[in-house]
Amino acid sequence: MAARKVLTGARVVLPTGTVTDGRVIVDERGRIAGHAHEGDATVDLAGHWVVPGFVDMHNHGGGGASFTSGTEDEVLQGVRTHREHGTTTLVASTVTGELDFLAQRAGFLADLAEQGEIAGIHFEGPFISPCRKGAHSEALLRDPDPADVRKLIDAARGQARMLTLAPELPGGVDSVRLLAEHGVLAAVGHTDGSYDQTLAAIDAGATVATHLYNAMPALGHRAPGPIAALLEDERVTVELINDGTHLHPASFQLAFHHAGPDRVALITDAMDAAGFGDGRYMLGPLAVEVKDSVARLVEGGSIAGSTLTLDRAFKRAVTVDRLPVEDVVRTISANPAKLLGVYDRVGSLEPGKDADLVVLDENFDVAGVMRKGDWLIAPVAPGAAQLG
């Protein structure tokens, strides 16, 4: 059981705005409380920011571990790596594989979700376009037959949170409807679809754009394609990978300002090398070379996920893209939590919610991470000695 704590002196970002010299009270259950008690340990965080724990809805691994193929210990190591970078809630994403293997993997990951280690499963592939396959094995791709989609949903035992597909493929729109009926986010991605085909998918229930711009036709003035359809529709949240590699800053700004801070979710699309280093890795059956923190397929050179962590995405959004801290908090915590259906527990600093939070220094680097009231990284600040 977590000890009661009162975090004081920081700029605290709440849903209603930033409170200067604010305080956050954490009770013995590891939740945010409304009132302090006599004898509560006080932690002075003057000069720091306190923001909600980050929520990553698209993440394939980290710390040298793959969520698609790693053992339980390896997957947990990947989860811990991202937690140390502020991601206190994480959905494990798979990559394209044989359908039976993915169903088996879904059962394995469902166990970890039921234990509270991950927040569910995202299937990226195999129901994607061979024209926009990116770092997915073309030999293992298949059309989104609703029966196959249902097989993965069932295998996940209620822990399927999202499935990315190309809606223009045979069965695509019907599969979107199936996903919506079962409460699973239908995400448009790795698609070669047209503007009209994308609109049809949105009308059928698609609500997420998987890493907007990447693995889809470019925005055209005569053929606007999926990017325009996804950006303009108020029903859609767009994922953005803000690592400076996947998107030009102008493209990031265009998407952010058109969709607005309530319709953007910053993600990592991280693979094994996140928080681990350069070298050779496997992404599903495909070999990946990571050099200077950029992951590319050994064959063909396609970008193969990222080595991003959400603390870096946060810092870049504030210091490079010059976005308001409050808007970045929405995109990196509140919005994905709402999409995943967990906003009642995480995604903002409000009484009754889990005490999942990140302490950032004046340079927006991580100085502390708390999950469910326990410090994963204890801040070194005046008063920190009282943490125990």
N, C-alpha and C positions, 0 to 999 in steps of 0.2 A: 504494500500500500504506500502511495506517495505521501511524503510529508507536505504539510501546508506551507505555501510560500506566498510572499507578496513581492512582485516585481515592480520597482518604482523608478521614477525619474526619466523614463524613456519617452520617445515619441511613439505612441501606440496607435496603430491603424485599425480603426473600427469600421463597421459598415456605414456609419454616419459621417465618417471623416477621421482626421488625425487629431489626437489629443496630445498636446504638448505637456510634458511633465506628468504623463499618465501613469496608471498602475494597473497591473493585472493580478488578480487573486486566484490562486490555484488551491483547490481543496484536497483533502486526503484521498478522495476517489480519483484524483487525476483529472478533475474537471474545473472549468472556469467558474468561479463563485462570485456572488454579488457583494459579499461583505467579508471584511477581514476579522480575524479573531485575535484576542490577546495572546501573545506568545508566538504568533506566526513568524517564521524566518523572513527577514527582509533582504532583498537583493537589489542593490543600487545599480541601475543601468543608465545612469546619466550619460548623454552623448550618443546613445544607441537608438535604434528603431526596434520595435517589437511588431511583427507581422504574423498573420496566420501561417501555419505550416503549409508547405506547397503540396499541390495535388497534381500528380502526373498521370494522365489518362492514356498515354501512349509511350510505352517504354519496354524495350526488348531485353535489357540486361545491363550489367555494370559490374565493376570490381573483378573483371575477368570471367564473369559467369553469364550464361545465356538462359533466359527464361524459357526458351523453346526446347533446350536439350539438357540443361544442367540437372545435377542431382539436387536433392532437397537442401543439403548443406551449401551447395554452390548458389542456388537460387536465393537462399537466405543471406548469403554473403553479398549478392548483388543488391538485395533490398537494403541491407545495412549500409552499403556504400552510398546509395542515394539518400538514405535518411541522414547521413552525416553531412550531406549537402542541402539539407532542408526539406527534402521530400518526405513528409510524414505519412502521406497516403499515396499508394502507387498501384496502378493496374498493370498486370503483367501481359505483355503483348507477345503473340507467337508470330512466326513467319510461315510462308507456304510450305506444306509438307503433304505426305500421303494422308488421305482423309482418316483412315483408321489410326494412324499415328497421332494426328491432331486430336481425335476424340479421346485417345488414351491420355494424351498430355493434358487435356481439359480436366479429366478426372483427377490427375495429380495436382494440378494448380488449384482445383476446387478445394482440395484438402487444406491447402495453405490459406485460401481465402476464408474457409470456415474457422481456421485458427486465428484469423485476424492479422495475418502477416502481410497479405496483399488485399486489395479492394475489389478483386475480380479479374476477369480475363477479357482480353481484346484479341479477336482473331483477325489478323491482317493477311489476307489470302486464305485459301487458294483461289477465291472467286474473283480474280482480277484480270485485266486485259493484258494479253501477251504483248500488245503494242506499247504498254506503259508499265512493264513488269518491274522496272528498277532492279533492286537486289533480291529478286525472287526467282526461283528456278522455273523456267518456262515449261519444262517437261512435266512439272507437277501441277500446273494450273488447270482449272476446270471451270465450266460454266456454273453459275449459281443456281443449281437445281434446288428448289425449296426443301425437298426431302433430305438433301445433303446438309443444307443449312440447319434443318431441324435436328439432324444427328449431332451436330456440334453443340447446339443449344442444350439438348437433353444430356449430353455427356458432361456438361459444365454444372449440372445439378443446381441451377438457379444462380450460378456465379458468372454467367456470361454477361458482360456489360456492354460490349460493342463488337460489331463485325464490319470490316471494310470490304466493299465490293464495287465492281464496275457495273452500274445499273443497265448499261446498254446491251450487256450480254444476255443470251436467252435465259429466261427465268429471273432476271435481275430485279425487275419491278415487283414481281410476285414475292421474291425473297425479302425485299424491303418491307412489304406489307406483313409478311410473316414475323419478321424481327420486331416491327412496331407492335404487333398483337401480343408478343411475348415480353414486352418491356425491355428489349435489347436495342441499344442505339444502333441505327443503320447509318453507316458512314460511307460517303461517296469518295472513292479514292482509287488510285492506280487505274484510271479510267481514260478511255479514248472517246467518251460520249460527247454528244453535241449539247448545245444550250437547251434545246427542247427536251432531249432525253434526260438531262439532269433535272429540269423542272418537273418532269413526270415522276422521277424518283422522289423529289421533295414532296410533291403532292401525295405520293404513296406513303410517306412517313419518314423519309431520310432527314436527319437533323444535324449531321456533322459532316464537315469537309475534312478528310484526312490530309494532313500536311498540305494545306492549300498551296497551289502553284506547282508543287513537286509531283511528278508522275501523273501529269494531265496536260492536255493541249494548252499552249500559250494563249493568253488573251488576244483576240483578234478583233479588228474593227468591223469586219463583215461576218466573221464567224466567231462570236464572243465565247463560245464553248462553255465548259463547266465553271470556269472561274467566275465569270459574270453572274451566272445563275446562282451560284453558292454565296457570292458576296452580297447580292442585292436582296435575297430573301430573308425576312426577319425571323423565319423559323429555324435558320441554320446557324450553328456555331462553327467558326472556322479555326482549325488548328494551325498554329504557326510555329516553325522551328527557328528561334531567334539566336542563331549561333554565328551569323556573319558569313556562313558558307552556303547554306541552303537558300538564302534569300538575300537579294540586294537590299540595302537599307531603304531605298525608295519603294521597292515592292512591299516591304514590311509596312512602311508608313501608309501606303495606299490602302492596303487591306485593313490595317488597324483603324484608320480614320473613316473608312467607308462603312465597315461593319460596326464600329464603335466598341467601347470597352466592355459592354455587356454581351458581345457576341464573338469574343476572341478567347481561345484557350491556348496558352503557351504550353508547349510540350517539348520533350527531349527527342523522341524517336531514338533513344539511346540504344547502343549495342554493347557487347561485352567490354569494350575498351574504355567505356566511360568510367572515370575515376581510377583508371588502371595504367594506361600508357600505350605508346606506339607498339607495333608488332603485327604478327600474323594471327588472324582469328578465323572462325567459321561462323557464318550466318546461315543457319539451316545447313543445306548441303554445299553452299558456295563459300569459296575462300575470299577473305577480305584482308587487305593491307591497310594498316593505319599508320599514316606518316604525318607528322606535325599536327596531330590530333584530328586529322580528316580521314574518314573511313571510305575506301573505295574497293570495288570488286577487283580481284587480281586479273580476272578475264573481263576485258571491256571497259574497266575504269569507271563504271557507274557509281555514284555516291551510294553508300551502303549504310543507311542509318547515320547516327551521329555519335560523338563522344561527349555530348552536352550533358551538363547537370543543371537543374533548375535555378540554383543560386547564380550561375553564370548568365542564364537567360534573364533573370531578374535584374542583375547589375547592368547588363547591356541595355535593357529596355529603359532604365533610368538614366544611365550616364552617357550612352551613345545616341539612343533614340529620343532622349529628353522627354519621356512620358511621365506624367504625374505618378508618384508612388502609389496613390490610392487606386489609379486605373490599373497599374501593374498587379497590385494585390488582387483585384477582381479577376484578371485574366489568368493568374497563376494559382489561385486558391478558390475563390468563391464560384466562378463560372464552371470549372470542371467538377467541383463538388455538387453543384446543382444538377448538372447533366447526369452524373453518376447516381444521383438519388441519395447522397450522403450528407447533404447540407444541414440536416438536422443535428449532425454530430461534429462535422469538421468544416473548414473553409472560411471561418470568420471567428473573431474573438468575441464571444457572447456567453453570458452565464448559462450554465447547463451543458455546454458543448465540451468535448474533449480538449484538454489543455495541450493542444498541438500548436507549437509556435516556433518562430525563428527570430533570433536576435541578430541584427545587422549593425555593423559599426558605421562610422561616418562615411566610409568609402563603399558602403553596401557590400562588404564582405561578411561571410558568416562568422559570428562571434559566439553563438550558442544555438542549440537545437533542443527543444523539449517535445516529447511525445507522451501523451496520456499522463502528464504531470511529472515525468522523470526526465532528467537531463541526459541526453545522449552526448551532447557536447556542452559542458558547463562554461558559461561566460567568465572570462577573466576581467573583472571590473571591481570597483570599490564595493565591498559587501559580499563579494563572491565567496569569501572564506566561510560565510555563514550557511552555504548550501548544504554541507554535510554529505 
